[in-house]
Amino acid sequence: MKTYSTNLRLVVQQQIAKKLLGLSLLAVLLCFSACKKNQAPVVIIDDKEDKYEDPAFTSFSPSEGAMNTVITINGKGFSIIPEHND
């Protein structure tokens, strides 16, 4: 009787080991198939304002300053693309 239960225990352990191995391989395959190449994000710029509206200055600051002082210009119709604000 002892030999039968030992053999049965070994068979069950082997079946469990095979199932765990199969599940492990499946998990690894799913991980690799889910990975994609790193791609740079795509930035879409909707710059339609430049096509329909001319830039208009409303204010700037500071009104005085030394050479190389940074000036802030406020207004409307400016593009977020600096080259389009020429």
N, CA, C and O atoms as a CHARMM CRD file, in Angstrom:
* protein
*
  344
    1    1 MET  N      0.81400  -1.19200   0.00000 PROA 1      0.00000
    2    1 MET  CA     0.00000   0.00000   0.00000 PROA 1      0.00000
    3    1 MET  C      0.85800   1.25600   0.00000 PROA 1      0.00000
    4    1 MET  O      0.50400   2.24500  -0.64100 PROA 1      0.00000
    5    2 LYS  N      1.96800   1.23100   0.70200 PROA 2      0.00000
    6    2 LYS  CA     2.85100   2.37500   0.77900 PROA 2      0.00000
    7    2 LYS  C      3.44000   2.69100  -0.59100 PROA 2      0.00000
    8    2 LYS  O      3.56500   3.86700  -0.93300 PROA 2      0.00000
    9    3 THR  N      3.79900   1.70700  -1.37300 PROA 3      0.00000
   10    3 THR  CA     4.37300   1.90500  -2.69900 PROA 3      0.00000
   11    3 THR  C      3.35800   2.54300  -3.63200 PROA 3      0.00000
   12    3 THR  O      3.72100   3.41500  -4.42200 PROA 3      0.00000
   13    4 TYR  N      2.12200   2.14400  -3.56400 PROA 4      0.00000
   14    4 TYR  CA     1.06700   2.70000  -4.41300 PROA 4      0.00000
   15    4 TYR  C      0.87600   4.18300  -4.12400 PROA 4      0.00000
   16    4 TYR  O      0.77900   4.97700  -5.05900 PROA 4      0.00000
   17    5 SER  N      0.82000   4.57400  -2.86900 PROA 5      0.00000
   18    5 SER  CA     0.61200   5.98300  -2.53600 PROA 5      0.00000
   19    5 SER  C      1.83900   6.81400  -2.89600 PROA 5      0.00000
   20    5 SER  O      1.70000   7.97500  -3.28200 PROA 5      0.00000
   21    6 THR  N      3.03800   6.24300  -2.77800 PROA 6      0.00000
   22    6 THR  CA     4.26000   6.96000  -3.15500 PROA 6      0.00000
   23    6 THR  C      4.28900   7.17500  -4.65900 PROA 6      0.00000
   24    6 THR  O      4.63100   8.26400  -5.12100 PROA 6      0.00000
   25    7 ASN  N      3.93400   6.14700  -5.43000 PROA 7      0.00000
   26    7 ASN  CA     3.88300   6.27200  -6.88600 PROA 7      0.00000
   27    7 ASN  C      2.82000   7.28300  -7.31200 PROA 7      0.00000
   28    7 ASN  O      3.05100   8.07900  -8.22200 PROA 7      0.00000
   29    8 LEU  N      1.67900   7.25500  -6.67200 PROA 8      0.00000
   30    8 LEU  CA     0.60200   8.19100  -6.98800 PROA 8      0.00000
   31    8 LEU  C      1.04300   9.62100  -6.67600 PROA 8      0.00000
   32    8 LEU  O      0.76700  10.54700  -7.43900 PROA 8      0.00000
   33    9 ARG  N      1.72500   9.78600  -5.55600 PROA 9      0.00000
   34    9 ARG  CA     2.21200  11.11400  -5.18000 PROA 9      0.00000
   35    9 ARG  C      3.21700  11.62200  -6.21900 PROA 9      0.00000
   36    9 ARG  O      3.16800  12.79700  -6.58400 PROA 9      0.00000
   37   10 LEU  N      4.11100  10.78100  -6.69700 PROA 10     0.00000
   38   10 LEU  CA     5.08500  11.17900  -7.71500 PROA 10     0.00000
   39   10 LEU  C      4.40600  11.55600  -9.02900 PROA 10     0.00000
   40   10 LEU  O      4.80000  12.52300  -9.68200 PROA 10     0.00000
   41   11 VAL  N      3.39300  10.79600  -9.41100 PROA 11     0.00000
   42   11 VAL  CA     2.65800  11.09200 -10.64600 PROA 11     0.00000
   43   11 VAL  C      1.96500  12.44200 -10.52700 PROA 11     0.00000
   44   11 VAL  O      2.00800  13.24500 -11.45900 PROA 11     0.00000
   45   12 VAL  N      1.33500  12.69500  -9.40600 PROA 12     0.00000
   46   12 VAL  CA     0.63600  13.97500  -9.19600 PROA 12     0.00000
   47   12 VAL  C      1.63500  15.12600  -9.19700 PROA 12     0.00000
   48   12 VAL  O      1.37000  16.17300  -9.78700 PROA 12     0.00000
   49   13 GLN  N      2.77600  14.94600  -8.54700 PROA 13     0.00000
   50   13 GLN  CA     3.79400  15.98500  -8.51500 PROA 13     0.00000
   51   13 GLN  C      4.33500  16.28100  -9.91500 PROA 13     0.00000
   52   13 GLN  O      4.58400  17.43700 -10.25500 PROA 13     0.00000
   53   14 GLN  N      4.51400  15.24500 -10.71800 PROA 14     0.00000
   54   14 GLN  CA     4.99600  15.43800 -12.08000 PROA 14     0.00000
   55   14 GLN  C      3.97100  16.18800 -12.92400 PROA 14     0.00000
   56   14 GLN  O      4.33900  17.04800 -13.72400 PROA 14     0.00000
   57   15 GLN  N      2.69400  15.87200 -12.75400 PROA 15     0.00000
   58   15 GLN  CA     1.65000  16.55700 -13.50300 PROA 15     0.00000
   59   15 GLN  C      1.58100  18.03600 -13.10500 PROA 15     0.00000
   60   15 GLN  O      1.42000  18.91500 -13.95200 PROA 15     0.00000
   61   16 ILE  N      1.70700  18.28600 -11.80800 PROA 16     0.00000
   62   16 ILE  CA     1.68600  19.67600 -11.33800 PROA 16     0.00000
   63   16 ILE  C      2.89300  20.43100 -11.88700 PROA 16     0.00000
   64   16 ILE  O      2.76400  21.57900 -12.31100 PROA 16     0.00000
   65   17 ALA  N      4.06200  19.79700 -11.88300 PROA 17     0.00000
   66   17 ALA  CA     5.27600  20.43200 -12.40000 PROA 17     0.00000
   67   17 ALA  C      5.13000  20.76300 -13.88100 PROA 17     0.00000
   68   17 ALA  O      5.55900  21.83200 -14.31400 PROA 17     0.00000
   69   18 LYS  N      4.53100  19.86700 -14.66900 PROA 18     0.00000
   70   18 LYS  CA     4.32400  20.11200 -16.09800 PROA 18     0.00000
   71   18 LYS  C      3.37900  21.29400 -16.31000 PROA 18     0.00000
   72   18 LYS  O      3.61000  22.13800 -17.17500 PROA 18     0.00000
   73   19 LYS  N      2.31700  21.34400 -15.51300 PROA 19     0.00000
   74   19 LYS  CA     1.36600  22.45300 -15.65500 PROA 19     0.00000
   75   19 LYS  C      2.01300  23.78600 -15.26800 PROA 19     0.00000
   76   19 LYS  O      1.80200  24.80000 -15.93500 PROA 19     0.00000
   77   20 LEU  N      2.79200  23.77900 -14.20200 PROA 20     0.00000
   78   20 LEU  CA     3.47000  25.00900 -13.79600 PROA 20     0.00000
   79   20 LEU  C      4.48300  25.46100 -14.84500 PROA 20     0.00000
   80   20 LEU  O      4.60800  26.65600 -15.11500 PROA 20     0.00000
   81   21 LEU  N      5.19500  24.52300 -15.42800 PROA 21     0.00000
   82   21 LEU  CA     6.14400  24.84900 -16.48600 PROA 21     0.00000
   83   21 LEU  C      5.41700  25.44800 -17.68800 PROA 21     0.00000
   84   21 LEU  O      5.85900  26.44800 -18.25500 PROA 21     0.00000
   85   22 GLY  N      4.30700  24.83500 -18.06900 PROA 22     0.00000
   86   22 GLY  CA     3.51600  25.34900 -19.19100 PROA 22     0.00000
   87   22 GLY  C      2.98700  26.74300 -18.92200 PROA 22     0.00000
   88   22 GLY  O      3.03100  27.60600 -19.79900 PROA 22     0.00000
   89   23 LEU  N      2.48500  26.97400 -17.71300 PROA 23     0.00000
   90   23 LEU  CA     1.97700  28.30100 -17.35700 PROA 23     0.00000
   91   23 LEU  C      3.10200  29.32800 -17.30900 PROA 23     0.00000
   92   23 LEU  O      2.91200  30.47800 -17.70500 PROA 23     0.00000
   93   24 SER  N      4.25800  28.92500 -16.83100 PROA 24     0.00000
   94   24 SER  CA     5.40500  29.83700 -16.78800 PROA 24     0.00000
   95   24 SER  C      5.83400  30.24200 -18.19800 PROA 24     0.00000
   96   24 SER  O      6.10100  31.41600 -18.45500 PROA 24     0.00000
   97   25 LEU  N      5.89800  29.28100 -19.10000 PROA 25     0.00000
   98   25 LEU  CA     6.25400  29.58500 -20.47900 PROA 25     0.00000
   99   25 LEU  C      5.22500  30.49800 -21.13600 PROA 25     0.00000
  100   25 LEU  O      5.58300  31.40700 -21.88500 PROA 25     0.00000
  101   26 LEU  N      3.97500  30.26000 -20.85900 PROA 26     0.00000
  102   26 LEU  CA     2.91500  31.10600 -21.40000 PROA 26     0.00000
  103   26 LEU  C      3.04800  32.53600 -20.87800 PROA 26     0.00000
  104   26 LEU  O      2.88700  33.48900 -21.64100 PROA 26     0.00000
  105   27 ALA  N      3.33700  32.69000 -19.59900 PROA 27     0.00000
  106   27 ALA  CA     3.50700  34.02000 -19.01500 PROA 27     0.00000
  107   27 ALA  C      4.68000  34.75500 -19.64900 PROA 27     0.00000
  108   27 ALA  O      4.58300  35.94800 -19.93400 PROA 27     0.00000
  109   28 VAL  N      5.78500  34.05300 -19.87100 PROA 28     0.00000
  110   28 VAL  CA     6.95800  34.67100 -20.49600 PROA 28     0.00000
  111   28 VAL  C      6.62900  35.09100 -21.92700 PROA 28     0.00000
  112   28 VAL  O      7.00200  36.18800 -22.34400 PROA 28     0.00000
  113   29 LEU  N      5.95000  34.25200 -22.67100 PROA 29     0.00000
  114   29 LEU  CA     5.57400  34.59900 -24.04400 PROA 29     0.00000
  115   29 LEU  C      4.64800  35.81100 -24.08100 PROA 29     0.00000
  116   29 LEU  O      4.79100  36.67800 -24.94300 PROA 29     0.00000
  117   30 LEU  N      3.70500  35.87300 -23.15500 PROA 30     0.00000
  118   30 LEU  CA     2.80200  37.02200 -23.10900 PROA 30     0.00000
  119   30 LEU  C      3.55600  38.30500 -22.79000 PROA 30     0.00000
  120   30 LEU  O      3.26500  39.35600 -23.36000 PROA 30     0.00000
  121   31 CYS  N      4.51300  38.22400 -21.89300 PROA 31     0.00000
  122   31 CYS  CA     5.30900  39.41000 -21.55500 PROA 31     0.00000
  123   31 CYS  C      6.08600  39.91000 -22.76500 PROA 31     0.00000
  124   31 CYS  O      6.10700  41.11200 -23.03100 PROA 31     0.00000
  125   32 PHE  N      6.72100  39.00900 -23.49800 PROA 32     0.00000
  126   32 PHE  CA     7.49900  39.42800 -24.65500 PROA 32     0.00000
  127   32 PHE  C      6.61800  39.91500 -25.79400 PROA 32     0.00000
  128   32 PHE  O      7.00900  40.82900 -26.52100 PROA 32     0.00000
  129   33 SER  N      5.46200  39.33900 -25.96400 PROA 33     0.00000
  130   33 SER  CA     4.59900  39.78100 -27.06200 PROA 33     0.00000
  131   33 SER  C      3.93300  41.10800 -26.74200 PROA 33     0.00000
  132   33 SER  O      3.53300  41.82500 -27.65900 PROA 33     0.00000
  133   34 ALA  N      3.80300  41.45300 -25.47000 PROA 34     0.00000
  134   34 ALA  CA     3.17300  42.71900 -25.09300 PROA 34     0.00000
  135   34 ALA  C      4.13800  43.89000 -25.19600 PROA 34     0.00000
  136   34 ALA  O      3.69700  45.03800 -25.26600 PROA 34     0.00000
  137   35 CYS  N      5.43200  43.63600 -25.20800 PROA 35     0.00000
  138   35 CYS  CA     6.43300  44.69900 -25.27800 PROA 35     0.00000
  139   35 CYS  C      6.49500  45.24500 -26.69700 PROA 35     0.00000
  140   35 CYS  O      6.44700  44.49600 -27.67200 PROA 35     0.00000
  141   36 LYS  N      6.60100  46.56000 -26.78900 PROA 36     0.00000
  142   36 LYS  CA     6.73200  47.21600 -28.08200 PROA 36     0.00000
  143   36 LYS  C      8.01200  48.03900 -28.06800 PROA 36     0.00000
  144   36 LYS  O      8.57700  48.31900 -27.01100 PROA 36     0.00000
  145   37 LYS  N      8.45000  48.41300 -29.23600 PROA 37     0.00000
  146   37 LYS  CA     9.62200  49.27200 -29.32400 PROA 37     0.00000
  147   37 LYS  C      9.29000  50.62600 -28.70900 PROA 37     0.00000
  148   37 LYS  O      8.16500  51.11600 -28.80800 PROA 37     0.00000
  149   38 ASN  N     10.28800  51.21000 -28.07900 PROA 38     0.00000
  150   38 ASN  CA    10.10600  52.56500 -27.55300 PROA 38     0.00000
  151   38 ASN  C     10.10000  53.53200 -28.72200 PROA 38     0.00000
  152   38 ASN  O     11.06000  53.60900 -29.48900 PROA 38     0.00000
  153   39 GLN  N      9.03100  54.25000 -28.84500 PROA 39     0.00000
  154   39 GLN  CA     8.92200  55.21800 -29.92000 PROA 39     0.00000
  155   39 GLN  C      8.72100  56.59600 -29.30200 PROA 39     0.00000
  156   39 GLN  O      8.09400  56.73800 -28.25200 PROA 39     0.00000
  157   40 ALA  N      9.25400  57.58700 -29.96200 PROA 40     0.00000
  158   40 ALA  CA     9.07700  58.95300 -29.48300 PROA 40     0.00000
  159   40 ALA  C      7.60200  59.32400 -29.59300 PROA 40     0.00000
  160   40 ALA  O      6.93700  58.93700 -30.55400 PROA 40     0.00000
  161   41 PRO  N      7.09000  60.06400 -28.62500 PROA 41     0.00000
  162   41 PRO  CA     5.68800  60.46200 -28.70500 PROA 41     0.00000
  163   41 PRO  C      5.45300  61.37900 -29.90200 PROA 41     0.00000
  164   41 PRO  O      6.32100  62.16300 -30.28400 PROA 41     0.00000
  165   42 VAL  N      4.29800  61.26600 -30.46800 PROA 42     0.00000
  166   42 VAL  CA     3.93300  62.09500 -31.60600 PROA 42     0.00000
  167   42 VAL  C      3.21600  63.32700 -31.07700 PROA 42     0.00000
  168   42 VAL  O      2.23400  63.22200 -30.34200 PROA 42     0.00000
  169   43 VAL  N      3.71900  64.49700 -31.45900 PROA 43     0.00000
  170   43 VAL  CA     3.11500  65.75200 -31.02700 PROA 43     0.00000
  171   43 VAL  C      2.40000  66.34900 -32.22000 PROA 43     0.00000
  172   43 VAL  O      3.01000  66.59500 -33.26100 PROA 43     0.00000
  173   44 ILE  N      1.12200  66.58000 -32.07200 PROA 44     0.00000
  174   44 ILE  CA     0.32400  67.18300 -33.13500 PROA 44     0.00000
  175   44 ILE  C      0.06800  68.63400 -32.74200 PROA 44     0.00000
  176   44 ILE  O     -0.51300  68.91800 -31.69500 PROA 44     0.00000
  177   45 ILE  N      0.51000  69.53600 -33.59700 PROA 45     0.00000
  178   45 ILE  CA     0.34200  70.95800 -33.31200 PROA 45     0.00000
  179   45 ILE  C     -0.74000  71.49400 -34.22500 PROA 45     0.00000
  180   45 ILE  O     -0.63200  71.43800 -35.45000 PROA 45     0.00000
  181   46 ASP  N     -1.78100  72.01300 -33.60800 PROA 46     0.00000
  182   46 ASP  CA    -2.85500  72.63500 -34.36500 PROA 46     0.00000
  183   46 ASP  C     -2.56900  74.12500 -34.38300 PROA 46     0.00000
  184   46 ASP  O     -2.86800  74.83500 -33.42300 PROA 46     0.00000
  185   47 ASP  N     -1.99900  74.58600 -35.45600 PROA 47     0.00000
  186   47 ASP  CA    -1.54100  75.96500 -35.55100 PROA 47     0.00000
  187   47 ASP  C     -2.42500  76.75400 -36.51900 PROA 47     0.00000
  188   47 ASP  O     -1.92100  77.52300 -37.33700 PROA 47     0.00000
  189   48 LYS  N     -3.72300  76.56500 -36.42600 PROA 48     0.00000
  190   48 LYS  CA    -4.65000  77.19000 -37.36300 PROA 48     0.00000
  191   48 LYS  C     -4.78100  78.69000 -37.13800 PROA 48     0.00000
  192   48 LYS  O     -5.17000  79.41600 -38.05300 PROA 48     0.00000
  193   49 GLU  N     -4.45900  79.17400 -35.92000 PROA 49     0.00000
  194   49 GLU  CA    -4.63000  80.59900 -35.63400 PROA 49     0.00000
  195   49 GLU  C     -3.79400  81.46500 -36.55600 PROA 49     0.00000
  196   49 GLU  O     -4.22900  82.54600 -36.95500 PROA 49     0.00000
  197   50 ASP  N     -2.58000  80.99800 -36.90500 PROA 50     0.00000
  198   50 ASP  CA    -1.71800  81.79300 -37.77200 PROA 50     0.00000
  199   50 ASP  C     -2.32100  81.98300 -39.16100 PROA 50     0.00000
  200   50 ASP  O     -2.02300  82.97100 -39.83100 PROA 50     0.00000
  201   51 LYS  N     -3.14000  81.07800 -39.58900 PROA 51     0.00000
  202   51 LYS  CA    -3.69500  81.13900 -40.92900 PROA 51     0.00000
  203   51 LYS  C     -4.83100  82.15300 -41.04000 PROA 51     0.00000
  204   51 LYS  O     -5.12900  82.62300 -42.13800 PROA 51     0.00000
  205   52 TYR  N     -5.46000  82.49400 -39.93600 PROA 52     0.00000
  206   52 TYR  CA    -6.65100  83.32500 -39.99100 PROA 52     0.00000
  207   52 TYR  C     -6.53200  84.64300 -39.22500 PROA 52     0.00000
  208   52 TYR  O     -7.36500  85.53300 -39.39600 PROA 52     0.00000
  209   53 GLU  N     -5.50800  84.77500 -38.38600 PROA 53     0.00000
  210   53 GLU  CA    -5.44200  85.94500 -37.53700 PROA 53     0.00000
  211   53 GLU  C     -4.01400  86.48300 -37.52500 PROA 53     0.00000
  212   53 GLU  O     -3.06500  85.72900 -37.30800 PROA 53     0.00000
  213   54 ASP  N     -3.86500  87.77300 -37.75600 PROA 54     0.00000
  214   54 ASP  CA    -2.54800  88.39600 -37.67000 PROA 54     0.00000
  215   54 ASP  C     -2.20100  88.61700 -36.20900 PROA 54     0.00000
  216   54 ASP  O     -3.08100  88.92500 -35.40500 PROA 54     0.00000
  217   55 PRO  N     -0.92500  88.46600 -35.85200 PROA 55     0.00000
  218   55 PRO  CA    -0.52700  88.70800 -34.46400 PROA 55     0.00000
  219   55 PRO  C     -0.77800  90.16300 -34.07400 PROA 55     0.00000
  220   55 PRO  O     -0.59500  91.07800 -34.87700 PROA 55     0.00000
  221   56 ALA  N     -1.19300  90.35200 -32.85100 PROA 56     0.00000
  222   56 ALA  CA    -1.45000  91.70400 -32.34400 PROA 56     0.00000
  223   56 ALA  C     -0.83400  91.82800 -30.95700 PROA 56     0.00000
  224   56 ALA  O     -1.06800  90.98400 -30.09300 PROA 56     0.00000
  225   57 PHE  N     -0.03300  92.89800 -30.74000 PROA 57     0.00000
  226   57 PHE  CA     0.57100  93.15100 -29.44200 PROA 57     0.00000
  227   57 PHE  C     -0.42200  93.87900 -28.55100 PROA 57     0.00000
  228   57 PHE  O     -1.09300  94.81000 -28.99800 PROA 57     0.00000
  229   58 THR  N     -0.52000  93.46500 -27.30500 PROA 58     0.00000
  230   58 THR  CA    -1.36800  94.19300 -26.35100 PROA 58     0.00000
  231   58 THR  C     -0.52500  94.88400 -25.28900 PROA 58     0.00000
  232   58 THR  O     -0.89900  95.95000 -24.80000 PROA 58     0.00000
  233   59 SER  N      0.60900  94.29100 -24.92600 PROA 59     0.00000
  234   59 SER  CA     1.49200  94.92700 -23.94200 PROA 59     0.00000
  235   59 SER  C      2.84200  94.24000 -23.94900 PROA 59     0.00000
  236   59 SER  O      3.01300  93.15200 -24.49900 PROA 59     0.00000
  237   60 PHE  N      3.79700  94.91300 -23.31800 PROA 60     0.00000
  238   60 PHE  CA     5.10100  94.30100 -23.11400 PROA 60     0.00000
  239   60 PHE  C      5.67100  94.82600 -21.80400 PROA 60     0.00000
  240   60 PHE  O      5.29000  95.89300 -21.32100 PROA 60     0.00000
  241   61 SER  N      6.59800  94.04500 -21.23800 PROA 61     0.00000
  242   61 SER  CA     7.21500  94.46800 -19.98300 PROA 61     0.00000
  243   61 SER  C      8.61800  93.89400 -19.91100 PROA 61     0.00000
  244   61 SER  O      8.86300  92.83100 -20.48100 PROA 61     0.00000
  245   62 PRO  N      9.51500  94.53100 -19.25800 PROA 62     0.00000
  246   62 PRO  CA     9.45000  95.84000 -18.61300 PROA 62     0.00000
  247   62 PRO  C      9.50200  96.94500 -19.65800 PROA 62     0.00000
  248   62 PRO  O      9.93100  96.72600 -20.79100 PROA 62     0.00000
  249   63 SER  N      9.07000  98.11100 -19.27000 PROA 63     0.00000
  250   63 SER  CA     9.07200  99.23600 -20.21700 PROA 63     0.00000
  251   63 SER  C     10.46500  99.84200 -20.33900 PROA 63     0.00000
  252   63 SER  O     10.73500 100.56900 -21.29600 PROA 63     0.00000
  253   64 GLU  N     11.35400  99.55700 -19.39300 PROA 64     0.00000
  254   64 GLU  CA    12.73400 100.02600 -19.43600 PROA 64     0.00000
  255   64 GLU  C     13.65100  98.90100 -18.99600 PROA 64     0.00000
  256   64 GLU  O     13.24100  97.97800 -18.29300 PROA 64     0.00000
  257   65 GLY  N     14.91100  98.99800 -19.42900 PROA 65     0.00000
  258   65 GLY  CA    15.87000  97.99500 -18.99900 PROA 65     0.00000
  259   65 GLY  C     17.21100  98.18100 -19.65200 PROA 65     0.00000
  260   65 GLY  O     17.34700  98.91400 -20.63200 PROA 65     0.00000
  261   66 ALA  N     18.19100  97.52000 -19.10800 PROA 66     0.00000
  262   66 ALA  CA    19.53800  97.57000 -19.65700 PROA 66     0.00000
  263   66 ALA  C     19.63800  96.63700 -20.85800 PROA 66     0.00000
  264   66 ALA  O     18.70800  95.89200 -21.16400 PROA 66     0.00000
  265   67 MET  N     20.77400  96.69200 -21.52500 PROA 67     0.00000
  266   67 MET  CA    20.99500  95.81400 -22.66300 PROA 67     0.00000
  267   67 MET  C     20.90700  94.35900 -22.19600 PROA 67     0.00000
  268   67 MET  O     21.36300  94.03500 -21.09900 PROA 67     0.00000
  269   68 ASN  N     20.33300  93.49100 -23.00800 PROA 68     0.00000
  270   68 ASN  CA    20.13700  92.06100 -22.74000 PROA 68     0.00000
  271   68 ASN  C     19.05400  91.77900 -21.70800 PROA 68     0.00000
  272   68 ASN  O     18.98000  90.66700 -21.18500 PROA 68     0.00000
  273   69 THR  N     18.21300  92.76300 -21.40600 PROA 69     0.00000
  274   69 THR  CA    17.07500  92.53100 -20.51300 PROA 69     0.00000
  275   69 THR  C     16.03700  91.70200 -21.26100 PROA 69     0.00000
  276   69 THR  O     15.72800  91.98500 -22.41900 PROA 69     0.00000
  277   70 VAL  N     15.50300  90.68900 -20.60800 PROA 70     0.00000
  278   70 VAL  CA    14.47000  89.84800 -21.22200 PROA 70     0.00000
  279   70 VAL  C     13.15900  90.61800 -21.24000 PROA 70     0.00000
  280   70 VAL  O     12.75200  91.19100 -20.23000 PROA 70     0.00000
  281   71 ILE  N     12.50600  90.62800 -22.38500 PROA 71     0.00000
  282   71 ILE  CA    11.24700  91.34800 -22.55400 PROA 71     0.00000
  283   71 ILE  C     10.13100  90.33400 -22.76400 PROA 71     0.00000
  284   71 ILE  O     10.28300  89.38200 -23.52900 PROA 71     0.00000
  285   72 THR  N      9.01500  90.54300 -22.08500 PROA 72     0.00000
  286   72 THR  CA     7.83300  89.70300 -22.26700 PROA 72     0.00000
  287   72 THR  C      6.83500  90.46200 -23.11800 PROA 72     0.00000
  288   72 THR  O      6.46000  91.58700 -22.78800 PROA 72     0.00000
  289   73 ILE  N      6.40300  89.85300 -24.21300 PROA 73     0.00000
  290   73 ILE  CA     5.43300  90.47000 -25.11800 PROA 73     0.00000
  291   73 ILE  C      4.12400  89.71800 -24.98600 PROA 73     0.00000
  292   73 ILE  O      4.09400  88.49400 -25.11300 PROA 73     0.00000
  293   74 ASN  N      3.04700  90.43500 -24.73200 PROA 74     0.00000
  294   74 ASN  CA     1.71200  89.84100 -24.62900 PROA 74     0.00000
  295   74 ASN  C      0.89300  90.24000 -25.83900 PROA 74     0.00000
  296   74 ASN  O      1.08600  91.32000 -26.39800 PROA 74     0.00000
  297   75 GLY  N     -0.01300  89.38100 -26.24100 PROA 75     0.00000
  298   75 GLY  CA    -0.86900  89.68400 -27.37400 PROA 75     0.00000
  299   75 GLY  C     -1.66900  88.46900 -27.77500 PROA 75     0.00000
  300   75 GLY  O     -1.82400  87.52800 -26.99700 PROA 75     0.00000
  301   76 LYS  N     -2.17200  88.49200 -28.98700 PROA 76     0.00000
  302   76 LYS  CA    -2.94300  87.35500 -29.48800 PROA 76     0.00000
  303   76 LYS  C     -2.52700  87.06700 -30.91500 PROA 76     0.00000
  304   76 LYS  O     -1.94500  87.91400 -31.59300 PROA 76     0.00000
  305   77 GLY  N     -2.83200  85.86800 -31.35700 PROA 77     0.00000
  306   77 GLY  CA    -2.51800  85.46600 -32.71400 PROA 77     0.00000
  307   77 GLY  C     -1.10400  84.95000 -32.89300 PROA 77     0.00000
  308   77 GLY  O     -0.66700  84.73800 -34.02400 PROA 77     0.00000
  309   78 PHE  N     -0.37400  84.74100 -31.79900 PROA 78     0.00000
  310   78 PHE  CA     0.97900  84.21600 -31.90100 PROA 78     0.00000
  311   78 PHE  C      0.93300  82.70500 -32.09100 PROA 78     0.00000
  312   78 PHE  O      0.01500  82.03200 -31.62300 PROA 78     0.00000
  313   79 SER  N      1.93500  82.18900 -32.78100 PROA 79     0.00000
  314   79 SER  CA     2.06300  80.74700 -32.96600 PROA 79     0.00000
  315   79 SER  C      2.89600  80.17200 -31.83400 PROA 79     0.00000
  316   79 SER  O      3.74300  80.86200 -31.26700 PROA 79     0.00000
  317   80 ILE  N      2.65500  78.90300 -31.50200 PROA 80     0.00000
  318   80 ILE  CA     3.49700  78.23700 -30.52300 PROA 80     0.00000
  319   80 ILE  C      4.81300  77.79700 -31.15800 PROA 80     0.00000
  320   80 ILE  O      5.72900  77.35800 -30.46200 PROA 80     0.00000
  321   81 ILE  N      4.90300  77.91700 -32.48500 PROA 81     0.00000
  322   81 ILE  CA     6.13000  77.61700 -33.21300 PROA 81     0.00000
  323   81 ILE  C      6.85400  78.94400 -33.45000 PROA 81     0.00000
  324   81 ILE  O      6.37700  79.77400 -34.22400 PROA 81     0.00000
  325   82 PRO  N      7.99600  79.15300 -32.79400 PROA 82     0.00000
  326   82 PRO  CA     8.66800  80.45300 -32.87600 PROA 82     0.00000
  327   82 PRO  C      8.94500  80.94100 -34.31100 PROA 82     0.00000
  328   82 PRO  O      8.84800  82.13900 -34.57700 PROA 82     0.00000
  329   83 GLU  N      9.28300  80.04000 -35.22300 PROA 83     0.00000
  330   83 GLU  CA     9.59500  80.43300 -36.58800 PROA 83     0.00000
  331   83 GLU  C      8.38400  81.02100 -37.31400 PROA 83     0.00000
  332   83 GLU  O      8.55700  81.75700 -38.28500 PROA 83     0.00000
  333   84 HSD  N      7.19000  80.72100 -36.88000 PROA 84     0.00000
  334   84 HSD  CA     5.98400  81.23600 -37.52300 PROA 84     0.00000
  335   84 HSD  C      5.63700  82.63400 -37.04700 PROA 84     0.00000
  336   84 HSD  O      4.69700  83.24100 -37.56000 PROA 84     0.00000
  337   85 ASN  N      6.37500  83.15900 -36.07500 PROA 85     0.00000
  338   85 ASN  CA     6.09900  84.49200 -35.54200 PROA 85     0.00000
  339   85 ASN  C      6.99900  85.55700 -36.14900 PROA 85     0.00000
  340   85 ASN  O      7.14800  86.63400 -35.57300 PROA 85     0.00000
  341   86 ASP  N      7.59900  85.27800 -37.29900 PROA 86     0.00000
  342   86 ASP  CA     8.48400  86.25800 -37.93900 PROA 86     0.00000
  343   86 ASP  C      7.70100  87.43600 -38.47500 PROA 86     0.00000
  344   86 ASP  O      8.28600  88.35700 -39.04500 PROA 86     0.00000
